[in-house]
């Protein structure tokens, strides 16, 4: 999150992004390791873990983090920051 903040502020990346793109970049930085189990994608793939099977051996941890975020937002409207967006923005 600190690196993204630096890129937005000090490096000027925010000048090239819309408000929605800034929001999604910050959100990705905040949740990029949500629910991380401390294991690597290669470990999950080699052991054929449930996580690997659920995500078809493709970017296992990354897909898990994204799925967990959306699952939690679907479960709890209080944290669903996407509820106010229209179809085009989603």
Secondary structure as GFF3:
##gff-version 3
##sequence-region A 1 90
A	DSSP	alpha_helix	2	9	.	.	.	ID=ss1
A	DSSP	three_ten_helix	13	16	.	.	.	ID=ss2
A	DSSP	alpha_helix	19	31	.	.	.	ID=ss3
A	DSSP	alpha_helix	41	47	.	.	.	ID=ss4
A	DSSP	alpha_helix	50	54	.	.	.	ID=ss5
A	DSSP	alpha_helix	60	75	.	.	.	ID=ss6
A	DSSP	three_ten_helix	77	79	.	.	.	ID=ss7
###
